[in-house]
């Protein structure tokens, strides 16, 4: 099952869950964060924007959560 959001003119963004996913609720932060920040979780579904530590690449920050 996936949630697909169409772009205003072309393309889309899709969020997909694995076939055997457990129930999950993610709560987005209020606001957009600032340039260079990444989304992190508190482990209970609450998301917030944080600035990664110096030297951490964006790909590594996403992989580690």
Number of C-alpha atoms within 10 A of each C-alpha: 8 9 10 11 11 11 9 7 6 6 9 10 10 10 9 10 12 8 7 6 7 8 6 9 9 11 12 14 12 9 8 10 14 10 7 10 14 17 17 18 15 9 9 10 13 14 17 18 18 14 15 16 8 6 6 10 10 12 8 10 15 11 7 7 11
